Amino acid sequence: MRARTLFVHCCISGVWGGASLVLDGRPLSRKSSEVEYINKYRQLEAQEFDMYGSDHSTSGPGARPSSAKLSNVTCIPETNYKYPDLPINRCKEEVISLIESNSVVVIHGATGSGKSTQLPQYILDHYIQRSTYCNIVVTQPRKIGASSIARWISKERAWTLGGLVGYQVGLEKIATEDTKLIYMTTGVLLQKIVSAKSLMEFTHVFIDEVHERTEEMDFLLLVVRKLLRTNSRFVKVILMSATINCKEFADYFAVPVQNKMNPAYVFEVEGKPHSIEEYYLDDLGHIHHGRLPPCVLEEPVIPKDIYEVAVSLIQMFDDLDVKERGSKTWSGAQFVLERSSVLVFLPGLGEINYMHELLTNMVHKRLQVYPLHSSVTLEEQNNVFLSPVPGYRKIILSTNIAESSVTVPDVKYVIDFCLTRILVCDEDTNYQSLRLSWASKTSCNQRKELGDNFCT
């Protein structure tokens, strides 16, 4: 049985923002007319692929390989890989069939359900088994997300990074002509398709974390929808998120079917990868003994007393581990087991540095502290995925960069200060600045599901 996750909200407020989730409740069963449309759709798709291959035998943007080149796919060795027991694995065949039968599919599932890592592999293996050409791209909003997921898949499948699976972030590209599954940031894909004016370079486009409404994400969705209705009708587009208003995205990507607009299919991945124990600051009275200053909603701030509560809580995790695993896990004053890691969400670099100083002064507690924010180099960011020294506890101090796309495999405890920094523009001076504000309920729900996850 997997260990349960402890999630602590360091926030007194019970008032939250965030949009509600709406799922498209349409049944997956199709009418006979829809089946006929799908069959005709597949025939046209095959014809267009054949025409495109014969007319574009030379390499170039958006060019697909000819039929002679497709036969080389059989050279790829098949493996008897056993997929992790994650929620999405229980509906593997259903999801594959849904993607192959529809132009756009919206997939909603909890954090850790396997959307980012497992689903693209399902499609890749599906095409390899049939010796059929495929070129799959998966977008991630952050560099660390794209690179870490690609590295994890290559390690899990015993593939060479840059072979079947690779990634491209900024000016760094680890991919070859043999790469069939590539992870890249949202901006890189946007630049590619704008330059090519087509999606035909890829057979499947997975857009992950579509709920993040950045400029790049909005423009990418706009361009993808435009191309789907013009010269890239047979490219499969899959939108994924753990916190998404499915109906809005389904309506936005509606496709014309028999003189009417049909919304994109919505599929919900049932279940969560693990159970979660959730505590609020009011539940930790035995730590702060009611000596905390009152919380003012209009003035979000982290008092020094709250930092001390978080530090005390981290020290208590040793006792929790002992109770869970038994007293035999102690040998004198040293651990003989792996101590679970802790993920702490803080709003900015200043708060991370202050917390880092408090924890590094606790030398006798044997802690390995890693900061994780946008100003840290990609190599330093990858250190959070390393296993800690035996007997030491890994502490990750992160901004909302770890809220999505990044899942550290050995995290069991999550401490959330429920704060974030948002970019605002001052009306008087017309200058932009990062203002401290309360995180939305949607963000906090996604953060709490990051504990005790397999790397997905």
Secondary structure, 3 states (H helix, E strand, C coil): CCCCEEEEECCCCCCCCCCCCCCCCCCCCCCHHHHHHHHHHHHHHHHHHHHHHHHCCCCCCCCCCCHHHHHHHHHCCCCCCCCCCCHHHHHHHHHHHHHHHCCEEEEEECCCCCCCCHHHHHHHHHHHHCCCCCCEEEEECCHHHHHHHHHHHHHHCCCCECCCEEEEECCEEECCCCCCEEEEEHHHHHHHHHHHCCCCCCCEEEEECCCCCCHHHHHHHHHHHHHHCCCCCCCEEEEEECCCCHHHHHHHCCEEECCEEECCEEEEECCCCCCEEEEEHHHHHHHHCCCCCCCCCCCCCCCHHHHHHHHHHHHHHHHHHHHHHCHHHEECCEECCCCCEEEEECCCHHHHHHHHHHHHCCHHHCEEEEEECCCCCHHHHHHHHCCCCCCCEEEEEECHHHCCCCCCCCEEEEEECCEEEEEEECCCCCCEEEEEEECCHHHHHHHHCCCCCCCC
